[in-house]
Amino acid sequence: MIDKAILYLKENGIESFERMGILVIPVSSEDAKRLDYIAKDIKRLLEKIGYDKSWSLDPYYYERHKSLEGEMYK
């Protein structure tokens, strides 16, 4: 079911992935101010396909990922 949700979100222009059985949607720090709106939109999309498992927005994913890349190249 989680694979179906990831594919459906991708079809709707939303990046997502599975981490430890939870659907994770990375959100940029600029979008963090609109988390309520984004969460409602994601919830609506997931309800359309009957996805009722755990999911999470990660507003710091890109920042952490960028800092890890920087550490690799030091």
WOHU-V525691 format. One record per residue. N is the residue number from 1. SS is DSSP state (helix for helix, strand for strand, loop for the rest). PHI is phi as a letter, one per 40 degrees, with the letter a starting at -180 (* if undefined). OMEGA is omega as a letter, one per 20 degrees, with the letter a starting at -180 (none if undefined). Layout:
N & SS & PHI & OMEGA
N & SS & PHI & OMEGA
This chain:
1 & loop & * & a
2 & helix & c & r
3 & helix & c & r
4 & helix & c & r
5 & helix & c & r
6 & helix & c & r
7 & helix & c & a
8 & helix & c & r
9 & helix & c & r
10 & helix & c & r
11 & helix & c & r
12 & loop & b & r
13 & loop & g & a
14 & loop & b & r
15 & loop & c & r
16 & loop & a & r
17 & strand & a & r
18 & strand & b & r
19 & strand & b & r
20 & loop & f & r
21 & loop & g & a
22 & strand & b & r
23 & strand & c & a
24 & strand & b & r
25 & strand & b & r
26 & strand & c & a
27 & loop & b & r
28 & loop & c & a
29 & helix & c & r
30 & helix & c & r
31 & helix & c & a
32 & helix & d & r
33 & helix & c & a
34 & helix & b & a
35 & helix & d & r
36 & helix & c & r
37 & helix & c & a
38 & helix & c & r
39 & helix & c & r
40 & helix & c & r
41 & helix & c & r
42 & helix & c & r
43 & helix & d & r
44 & helix & c & r
45 & helix & c & a
46 & helix & c & r
47 & helix & c & r
48 & helix & d & a
49 & loop & b & r
50 & loop & g & r
51 & loop & c & a
52 & loop & b & r
53 & loop & c & a
54 & loop & c & r
55 & strand & a & a
56 & strand & a & r
57 & strand & c & r
58 & strand & b & a
59 & loop & c & a
60 & loop & b & a
61 & helix & d & a
62 & helix & c & r
63 & helix & c & r
64 & helix & c & a
65 & helix & c & r
66 & helix & c & a
67 & helix & c & r
68 & helix & c & r
69 & helix & c & r
70 & helix & c & r
71 & helix & c & a
72 & helix & c & a
73 & loop & c & r
74 & loop & c & none
